[in-house]
Amino acid sequence: DRCHLLDLPWEDVLVTHVFCYLPLRHLVSLQRVSKSFRSLIQVYLANCRKFDPAQTGPHIPKEAFCSMLRHNQVLHQLCVSNCSDWISDKELLPVIGQNQHLLRVDLRGCVHLSRHALVAVSLSCPRLTHLSLAHCEWVDSLALRSLADHCSDLRSLDVTACRQLKDEVMCYVAGKCPALRSLSVAVNANITDTAVEEVAKKCRELEDLDLTGCLRVRNQAIRTLAEYCPKLQSLKVNHCHNVTESSLEPPLQRALVLLQDVVGFAPFINLQI
């Protein structure tokens, strides 16, 4: 007798050892083959640990997104930046609420979400380690405090261009999330030496810090980073006009300092320790 693909154990073989190597867009297309294949793909989608709509192509309809994640409760990674032109709390909150094992969440550029999305992530995902909120101007201090209170294992946080945030809340995050290794507070003129120095003193494991466009950061904050963060590998201070080369002198004796001052580009400083 011939053995057909669908005769193989679905969850133990096809889902676990075969479909994980196929592009998501191809698997979604398989649903059109037959009712059996549709059922099989639904089993696969319900067991996905990682979901990135970019894998299905440049655009994914709202209805398809909701259908694909309706039964999934085991996600570890969720990226919806490719859905930024339409995704709202209505579509995202049910997914967050039923996936309490999420470790990585990427909401970059999702301008139609609200602070309720961040609060939902905070309350539902206590094991969260990586979060990107870049260009989400709806992020406010209260929602970010909730994140810090509930997600103390956070390793990476990107709040680029979240312009509602000020020193006070970033100091709070630093105190609650000492394991931070990567932080971006770029494009925020509210951030000053106060926040940077507190991050330096509380987050001793820091490896990457992006201060691009933080116009009020000065040399003293950079010196404090050098003193308290021996693992710092990358420091971006382009468009920080109050940061000068003098702040890169000792105690940064072990640093490799690369200064690019080409016509058309602001100074960029990269420290690799």
N, C-alpha and C positions, 0 to 999 in steps of 0.2 A: 504494500500500500504506500502511496505517496504521502509524504509529510508536508503539510502546508504551514506557512508562516504562523497562521492563527492557531495552529495546533500546539505550538510551543507554550509553556507556562507564561502567562502575561506578566504578572508582577515580578516573578522570580528571575525570568530570563529576558523577555522583550523590553520591559520597562527599565530594568536595572542594568542590563548588559548590552543592549542593542540600541535602543532609541536615544540613549544619552549621547551617542556619537553622531546623531543626525541633526541637521539644522531644523530649528523649530518651524520655520515656514514650510518645510517639506512634510513634517508631521501633520501640521494643520491641513495641508492639502490632501493627505491620506484619508481624512474624514469623509471625503466625497466618494471614495471608492465603494463603500458598502456600509450597511448598518453595523456590521461586526467591526469593521475598521474604525468607525466612529466611536463605538463603545470602547475599543482598545485605546484610542487616543485620549478619550476622556479619563480613562484610568491613568494613563501616563501624566496628563496635566494635573490630576489630583495628587500625584506623587512627586511633582517637580520640586526640587530644592532651590532652584534658581530661575527667576523670570526676568527677562529683558525683552520688551517689545521690539527693540531694534533687530532682534533675531528674525522677526517675521517680515521685515521690510521697512521702508521709510515711514509708512503710515499704518496704523492699526485702528479699525473702527471701534467706537465705544462699546458697541454691543458684543463684538468679538472679545474684547478685553474682559468684560464682565463674565462672559460665558466661559472663557478659558480658566479663570481663577475661582469660579463659583464654589467648587468643592475642595479647593486646596487648603490644607491646614498644616502643611509641613515646610513652608518656604523658609529658607535661610537668607536668601538674597532677593531683593525686589528693586528694580529700576523702572521708573515711569517717566523719566525725562523725555523719552520719545513720544509721550502722550501729552506733553505740556500744553498743547494748543487747545485741549478739550477737557482734560481730567479735572474733576472737582471732588469735594468731600463726599458727594453722593456715591461716586464710583470707588474711591479709595478706602473710605472708612470700613466698609464690610470686609475688605481684603486684610486690612491691618488687624481688625478685631478678631479674626479667626486664625491668625498666624502669630502666635506668641513666641515662636522660636527664631524670629527674624534677627539676623546679625548685622546685615548691611541693607540700608535703605537709601535710595538716590531719588530725591525730589527736585533736582536741579531745574530751574526755570519754569516750574509748575505754578504759574501766576494765578490760576483760578482756584487754588486751594485756599484754606483759611487757617488761622491759628488752631482750629479744632483738629486739623490733621496732625499737627505736631504734638498736641496733647494726647491724641489717640496713640501715636507712636510711643510716647513716654509711658503711658499706662499699660499698653499691651505688650511691649517688647523690652522686658527688663534685661535681656542679654545683649542688647544692641551694642555693637562695637564701632560701626562706621555709619555716618550720616552726612549726606550732602543736602544743603538747603540753599545753595548758591542762587542768587537772583530771585529769591522768594521774599519780596519786600513785606509780605504779610506776617513774617516772623516777628513776634514781639517779645519783650522781656519776660512776661509772665509765662508764656509758653516755653521759652528756653529754660527758665528756672525749673519748670516741671520736668523737662528732659534731664536736667542735671540731678534732680532729686531722685529720679527713678532709674537712670541709666549710668551708674557710676563706673561701669567697665568701658565706657566710651574711649576708643583709641584714636578716632579720626573724626573731626568736625569741620565742615566747610560752611561758613556763614558769609561768604563773599556777597557784597552788595545788599546785605540785610541791614538797611540803614536805620531801622528803628532801634537797633541795639547800641547800648552805650557802655562805658567803662564798668558801671556797677554790676551789670548782669554777667559780663565776661569775667569779672573777678569772682563772682559767685560760681560760675561754671568751673573755673580753675580750682576752686576749693573743693568742689564736689567730685570732680573728674581728674584726679591726679595722675591717672594712667595715660592721659592724652599724649600721643606721639606726633600727630599731625593736626595743625590748626590753621585755618584761613579766616582772617577778619578783613580781607582786602576790600578796597573801595568803600571805606567807611570813615568819614572825616570826624565822627564822634569818638573814635578810639584814640586814646592818648597814652603817654608813658605809664600812667597808673595801671591800666589794664595789662599792658605788656609786661611790666615788672611783676605784677601779681601772678601772671601765667608762668613767668620764669621761675619764681620762687616756689610755686605749688606743683608745677608739672615738670619734674626733674628728668622725665623720660623723653621730653620733647625732641623730635628729630627734624621736623619740617614746620616752618612758620612763614606764612604769607601775610605781609603787611603792605602789599602794593596799594598805593593811593591813600594810605593812612597819614594824612598831611600833618597831623599834630604829634606824631611820634618823633622823638628827638634822640640825640646821641646817648643820653643817660640810660634809656631803656635798652639800647643795644648792648651797652656795657654790662647791664644787669643780666641780660640773656647769656652773655659770655661767661659770667661768673657762676650762674646757677644751672646752666644747661650744657653739661659736658658732652652730651650725645647729639647736639645740634649739627645737622648735616646741610640743611638748606634754609637760607634766610632771604626772602625777597623783599626788597625795600624800594623798588622803582617807584618814582613819583613821591617818595618821602623826602621832600626838599630840605628838611631839617636834620637829616641823617648824613653825616659826612664821613670821609675816609678816616678821620682821626678816631672815630669810635671803634674802628677795626684794629687798632693797635693793641698791645698787650692789655688784658690777659688772653688775647686771641693769637698767641704765638704759634699754635699748632694749626692755625687755619690757612686754608688755601683761598685767597681772595681774588675773585675775578671781577674786574670792573669793565663794563662796556659803556663807553660814552661816545657813541657814533651819532653822526648827524641824523636827527629824526627819532632818536631813541633816548629816553630818560636813563639816568644811571641805574644799573642793575647790579646788585651785590649778591653773590652766591657764596655761602660759607660751607665748606665741607670739612668736618672735623674728624 
